[in-house]
Amino acid sequence: MNSAPRHGGNMQTLMANFGGTLADWIDCSTGIAPYAYPLPPLPVEVVQRLPHPSPHFLSCAAQYYGSEQVLPVAGSQAAICALPMLRAAGKVGVLRASYAEHAWRWQMAGHTVVPLNSNEIEYAVDRLDVLVLVNPNNPDGQMWSSDTLLNLHQRMASRGGWLIVDEAFMDCITPTQSLCADAHLPGLIVLRSVGKFFGLAGLRLGFVFAEKKLREQLASLLGPWSVSGPALWAGELALADSAWQSAQRERLNADADWLGQLLSSVGLPPRGSHPLMQFCPVKEIDQWGYALASNRIYSRPFNTQDIGVDAIRFGAVAIHDRGEFERRLRAAAQQISPAK
């Protein structure tokens, strides 16, 4: 990579080019749930005291994720930035079509990044020091089975290597697909995010699951009080609320079914899907990008140079935005092909 990755969620740039206010836009540019966990008023003592994860907070996290090998971090991005500094320079395999921060951070730390297509992983793994996989993958929702990942881990760990599995989008999927419960194994590192599924991205709360020695090294690198008091307080409430979690999964799955059908009806059939994203390869990438923005739909374009295919990723659309989103999407489709 020659430059820092671009991300969704930057409404200011879109508004500068296409006008409108925040309220005028439907933001589908991220993989963040459009329904936030309903937090009560923040107790003042949460911001008055230095933040320390309480035993109850750690217990809630262990129960939710199924593992006690847990280190809270200020969003999984904090771990993505720090982990490359815990290894000597080596070869790091990353999926070509995946969350670009992984490749960028390993490259910035002096490692040699090896971009891979999914069908190349099996043949490349024995030549790597670190393999990073996002499961489910962002942006296309591709899944690897736990058996496949554990086999890859065994091959990496036998040579002192790491398998890093970024499970930032795992919460919508069955927990049996997660590797958190296996994180006691040397060389296996699992990342989780609270912000996406719980719709609380601004909190900056995530977790690293790994063996004790590595967690201690990472905690030392990140320093004291690395997770804010409000994040710890909100995370404890959200992780313990199983009834809300079940309802959230139902909402997001229903929204994904509706969105996939709608996108297909306007000539954007998803090639990969997940409750928080729909990945739509498209030939007229520039035309679609302009048409969507002209109708104030903020989507996330990807190009062949970066990931091997021109595509648009749509995040989840809340049920209260369905009618307006459909009207705008069909208007954008008319700009591409008036016959549609």
C-alpha positions in Angstrom: 0.0 0.0 0.0 1.3 3.4 -0.9 -1.0 5.5 1.3 -3.2 5.3 4.3 -6.5 3.5 3.8 -9.7 5.4 3.2 -12.7 4.7 5.4 -16.4 5.3 5.3 -18.2 7.5 7.8 -16.7 10.9 6.7 -19.8 12.8 6.0 -18.1 16.2 5.8 -16.3 15.4 2.5 -19.6 14.2 0.9 -21.5 17.3 2.1 -18.8 19.6 0.7 -19.2 18.0 -2.7 -23.0 17.2 -2.8 -24.5 19.5 -0.3 -27.1 18.9 2.4 -26.8 18.5 6.2 -26.2 15.3 8.2 -29.9 14.8 8.5 -30.3 14.9 4.7 -28.1 11.8 4.1 -28.6 8.1 4.5 -25.2 6.8 5.6 -24.6 3.2 4.4 -20.8 3.7 4.2 -19.9 1.7 7.4 -20.6 -1.7 8.8 -22.0 -0.2 12.0 -25.5 -1.2 13.1 -28.1 1.5 12.7 -29.7 0.6 16.0 -27.6 1.7 19.0 -27.8 -0.1 22.4 -30.0 2.2 24.5 -27.8 3.5 27.3 -29.2 5.2 30.4 -27.8 8.5 31.6 -24.1 8.4 32.4 -23.3 8.5 36.1 -20.9 11.4 36.8 -18.5 9.2 38.8 -17.7 7.3 35.5 -15.9 10.3 34.2 -14.5 11.5 37.5 -12.5 8.3 38.3 -9.5 6.8 36.5 -10.9 3.9 34.4 -10.1 0.3 35.5 -12.0 -2.8 34.2 -14.0 -4.1 37.1 -14.3 -7.9 37.9 -17.9 -7.7 36.9 -17.0 -6.1 33.5 -14.5 -8.8 32.8 -17.0 -11.4 33.8 -19.6 -10.0 31.4 -17.0 -10.0 28.6 -15.9 -13.6 29.4 -19.5 -14.8 29.4 -20.5 -13.0 26.2 -17.4 -14.1 24.2 -16.9 -17.5 25.8 -13.3 -16.9 27.0 -11.5 -15.5 30.0 -8.3 -14.9 27.9 -9.5 -11.3 27.5 -7.8 -7.8 27.3 -10.1 -4.8 26.8 -8.8 -2.2 24.3 -9.9 1.1 22.9 -11.6 -0.5 19.9 -10.1 -3.4 18.0 -8.3 -0.7 15.9 -6.0 -0.1 18.9 -4.9 -3.7 18.8 -4.5 -3.6 15.0 -2.1 -0.7 15.4 -0.1 -2.1 18.3 0.3 -5.8 17.4 2.8 -5.3 14.6 5.2 -3.7 17.2 5.3 -7.0 19.2 7.1 -9.0 16.5 10.4 -8.6 14.6 10.0 -7.8 11.0 8.7 -10.7 9.0 6.3 -11.8 6.2 2.7 -11.0 6.9 -0.1 -12.5 4.8 -3.3 -10.5 4.4 -6.3 -11.0 2.2 -6.2 -8.6 -0.7 -9.9 -7.8 -0.4 -10.2 -7.1 3.3 -10.0 -4.5 6.0 -7.1 -2.4 4.7 -5.9 -1.2 8.1 -4.3 -4.6 8.8 -2.0 -4.5 5.8 -1.2 -0.8 6.3 -0.2 -1.1 10.0 2.0 -4.1 9.4 3.7 -2.3 6.5 4.2 0.8 8.6 5.9 -1.3 11.3 8.5 -2.5 8.8 7.0 -5.9 8.0 6.7 -7.3 4.4 3.1 -7.6 3.6 2.0 -10.4 1.2 -1.4 -9.7 -0.4 -3.3 -12.9 -0.9 -6.5 -14.1 -2.7 -8.5 -16.5 -0.6 -7.5 -19.4 -2.8 -3.8 -18.7 -2.2 -3.9 -18.9 1.6 -3.4 -22.7 1.7 -0.3 -22.6 -0.4 1.2 -19.4 1.2 0.7 -20.1 4.9 4.0 -22.1 5.3 6.0 -19.2 4.1 4.5 -16.6 6.4 5.4 -15.4 9.9 1.9 -13.9 10.5 -1.4 -14.5 8.8 -4.3 -12.1 9.3 -7.8 -13.0 8.4 -11.1 -11.1 9.0 -13.9 -13.5 9.7 -16.5 -12.7 8.5 -14.5 -10.8 6.0 -15.0 -7.1 5.4 -16.1 -6.1 2.7 -17.6 -9.2 1.2 -18.8 -11.3 4.2 -16.7 -14.4 3.3 -16.6 -16.9 6.2 -13.9 -19.4 7.1 -14.9 -22.4 9.3 -13.4 -22.8 12.7 -11.9 -26.1 11.6 -10.1 -24.4 8.7 -8.8 -21.6 10.8 -7.6 -23.9 13.6 -5.7 -26.0 11.0 -4.1 -22.8 9.7 -3.2 -21.8 13.2 -1.6 -25.1 13.9 0.7 -24.7 10.9 1.6 -21.2 11.9 2.1 -21.9 15.6 4.4 -24.9 14.9 6.9 -22.4 13.5 6.4 -19.7 16.1 4.0 -17.8 13.9 0.7 -16.0 14.6 -2.7 -16.4 13.2 -4.7 -13.2 13.9 -8.5 -13.6 13.3 -10.4 -10.3 13.3 -13.9 -11.2 14.4 -15.3 -7.6 14.4 -18.4 -8.7 12.5 -18.9 -12.1 14.3 -21.6 -11.0 16.7 -24.4 -11.4 14.1 -23.2 -15.0 13.3 -23.6 -18.1 15.5 -21.1 -18.1 18.4 -19.8 -21.5 17.4 -17.9 -20.0 14.5 -15.9 -17.8 16.9 -12.4 -18.8 18.0 -12.4 -16.9 21.2 -12.7 -20.1 23.2 -9.5 -21.3 21.6 -7.5 -18.2 22.3 -5.5 -19.9 25.1 -3.5 -21.6 22.3 -0.1 -20.0 21.7 0.0 -18.0 18.4 -3.7 -17.5 18.1 -5.0 -13.9 18.5 -8.7 -13.0 18.2 -10.0 -9.5 17.9 -13.5 -8.4 18.8 -15.4 -5.1 18.5 -18.3 -3.8 20.5 -19.0 -0.8 18.2 -20.4 -2.5 15.2 -23.0 -4.9 16.4 -24.1 -2.8 19.3 -24.1 0.4 17.2 -21.7 2.1 19.6 -18.7 2.9 17.4 -17.9 6.1 19.2 -17.3 4.4 22.5 -14.1 2.8 21.2 -14.3 -0.5 22.9 -13.0 -3.9 21.8 -11.2 -6.9 23.1 -8.1 -9.0 22.3 -8.3 -12.7 23.2 -4.9 -14.4 23.4 -2.6 -16.3 25.7 -1.6 -14.5 28.9 2.0 -13.6 28.0 0.9 -11.9 24.8 -1.9 -10.0 26.5 0.5 -8.7 29.1 2.9 -7.5 26.4 0.1 -5.8 24.5 -1.2 -4.2 27.7 2.2 -2.9 28.5 2.6 -1.3 25.1 -0.9 0.3 25.2 -0.2 1.8 28.7 -2.5 2.4 31.7 -6.1 3.6 31.4 -6.2 2.8 27.7 -10.0 2.2 27.7 -12.2 5.1 28.9 -14.6 5.0 31.8 -17.7 5.6 29.7 -16.6 2.7 27.4 -16.2 0.3 30.3 -19.5 1.4 31.8 -21.5 1.1 28.6 -19.8 -2.1 27.5 -20.7 -3.8 30.8 -24.4 -3.0 30.3 -24.5 -4.0 26.6 -22.6 -7.3 27.0 -24.9 -8.4 29.8 -28.2 -7.7 28.0 -28.9 -11.0 26.2 -32.5 -10.1 25.4 -31.5 -7.0 23.5 -28.7 -8.9 21.7 -31.3 -11.5 20.4 -33.6 -8.8 19.2 -30.7 -6.9 17.5 -29.8 -10.1 15.6 -33.4 -10.5 14.4 -33.6 -6.8 13.3 -30.4 -6.9 11.4 -31.1 -10.2 9.7 -34.5 -8.9 8.6 -33.0 -5.7 7.3 -30.3 -7.6 5.4 -32.9 -9.8 3.6 -34.9 -6.7 2.6 -31.8 -4.8 1.4 -30.4 -7.8 -0.6 -33.7 -8.1 -2.5 -33.9 -4.4 -3.2 -30.3 -4.2 -4.5 -30.9 -7.1 -6.8 -34.0 -5.5 -8.2 -32.0 -2.4 -9.4 -29.2 -4.4 -10.9 -26.9 -4.6 -7.9 -27.1 -8.2 -6.8 -24.9 -8.8 -3.8 -22.1 -11.3 -4.3 -21.5 -11.5 -0.6 -23.7 -10.5 2.3 -23.7 -10.2 6.0 -26.3 -8.6 8.4 -24.2 -5.5 8.4 -23.0 -5.3 4.8 -24.0 -6.1 1.2 -21.1 -6.4 -1.3 -22.2 -5.6 -4.8 -19.7 -6.0 -7.8 -20.6 -3.4 -10.4 -19.2 -2.4 -13.8 -20.3 1.3 -13.8 -18.5 2.0 -10.5 -18.0 5.8 -11.1 -21.5 6.3 -12.4 -23.1 4.5 -9.5 -21.0 6.3 -7.0 -22.0 9.7 -8.4 -25.7 8.7 -8.8 -25.9 7.4 -5.2 -24.2 10.5 -3.8 -26.4 12.8 -5.9 -29.3 11.2 -4.2 -27.6 11.6 -0.9 -26.9 7.9 -0.2 -23.5 7.5 1.3 -22.1 4.1 0.2 -18.6 2.6 0.2 -16.9 2.1 -3.2 -14.0 -0.3 -3.8 -12.0 -0.6 -7.0 -10.1 -3.3 -8.9 -6.7 -1.7 -8.1 -7.3 -2.2 -4.3 -9.2 -5.4 -4.0 -9.4 -7.0 -7.5 -12.9 -6.0 -8.4 -15.0 -2.8 -8.7 -17.8 -3.0 -6.1 -20.0 -1.0 -3.8 -20.6 -2.1 -0.2 -23.8 -1.0 1.4 -24.1 -1.1 5.2 -27.4 -1.9 7.0 -30.4 0.3 6.4 -32.6 0.9 9.4 -36.3 0.0 9.1 -37.4 3.6 9.5 -35.2 4.6 6.5 -36.4 1.8 4.2 -39.0 3.9 2.2 -36.7 6.9 1.6 -33.7 4.6 0.9 -35.7 2.7 -1.7 -36.9 5.9 -3.4 -33.4 7.3 -3.6 -31.9 4.0 -4.8 -34.4 3.7 -7.6 -33.8 7.3 -8.6 -30.0 6.6 -8.7 -30.6 3.5 -10.8 -32.7 5.6 -13.3 -29.6 7.9 -13.7 -27.5 4.8 -14.6 -30.0 3.3 -17.0 -33.3 5.1 -17.7 -34.8 1.8 -18.9 -34.5 0.2 -15.5 
